[in-house]
Amino acid sequence: MVFMTEIPAVLSDKSVRIFEGPLVYANDFAEAERKAKQMNKDLMVVGEYYMAEKVLFEDELGII
């Protein structure tokens, strides 16, 4: 499975913005969180990433 991550960053004007982080490959959400924390303590796993092939061809009907 592939999971998406985000990371907060404090800008020079002291505001906080959330940026897209790296994709994490793991067997489940808990493992993805562990791997993300190993990469950077501020990374947050936000959900599973569905690749286009999986969405379009899983039921052969697609999403359109």
C-alpha positions as CSV (number, residue, x, y, z in Angstrom):
1,M,0.0,0.0,0.0
2,V,1.1,3.6,-0.6
3,F,0.4,6.4,1.9
4,M,0.4,10.2,1.5
5,T,2.2,12.5,4.0
6,E,2.2,16.1,4.9
7,I,4.6,18.3,6.9
8,P,4.0,21.7,8.6
9,A,6.5,24.4,8.0
10,V,6.9,27.8,9.8
11,L,7.5,30.6,7.3
12,S,9.6,33.7,7.9
13,D,6.4,35.7,8.8
14,K,5.7,33.1,11.6
15,S,2.7,31.6,9.7
16,V,2.5,27.8,9.4
17,R,1.8,26.2,6.0
18,I,1.2,22.5,5.3
19,F,3.2,21.0,2.5
20,E,3.0,17.7,0.7
21,G,5.5,15.1,1.9
22,P,6.9,12.0,0.4
23,L,4.9,8.9,-0.4
24,V,5.4,6.0,2.1
25,Y,5.2,2.4,1.1
26,A,3.9,0.2,3.9
27,N,1.6,-2.8,4.6
28,D,-0.8,-0.8,6.9
29,F,-1.4,2.6,8.4
30,A,0.5,2.0,11.6
31,E,3.6,0.8,9.7
32,A,3.3,3.9,7.4
33,E,3.3,6.2,10.5
34,R,6.4,4.5,11.9
35,K,8.2,4.8,8.7
36,A,7.2,8.5,8.3
37,K,8.5,9.3,11.8
38,Q,11.8,7.6,11.0
39,M,12.1,9.9,7.9
40,N,11.2,13.1,9.8
41,K,9.5,13.5,13.2
42,D,7.1,16.2,11.8
43,L,5.7,14.1,8.9
44,M,2.0,13.2,9.3
45,V,0.4,10.3,7.4
46,V,-2.9,11.7,6.0
47,G,-4.3,8.8,4.0
48,E,-3.9,6.0,1.5
49,Y,-2.8,7.0,-2.0
50,Y,-4.9,5.3,-4.8
51,M,-3.1,5.0,-8.0
52,A,-5.1,5.8,-11.2
53,E,-4.9,2.1,-12.4
54,K,-6.4,0.9,-9.1
55,V,-9.3,3.4,-9.3
56,L,-10.0,3.0,-13.0
57,F,-9.6,-0.7,-13.4
58,E,-10.6,-2.2,-10.0
59,D,-14.2,-2.8,-11.0
60,E,-13.5,-2.2,-14.8
61,L,-16.1,0.6,-14.7
62,G,-13.9,3.4,-13.8
63,I,-15.0,6.6,-12.0
64,I,-16.3,8.5,-15.1
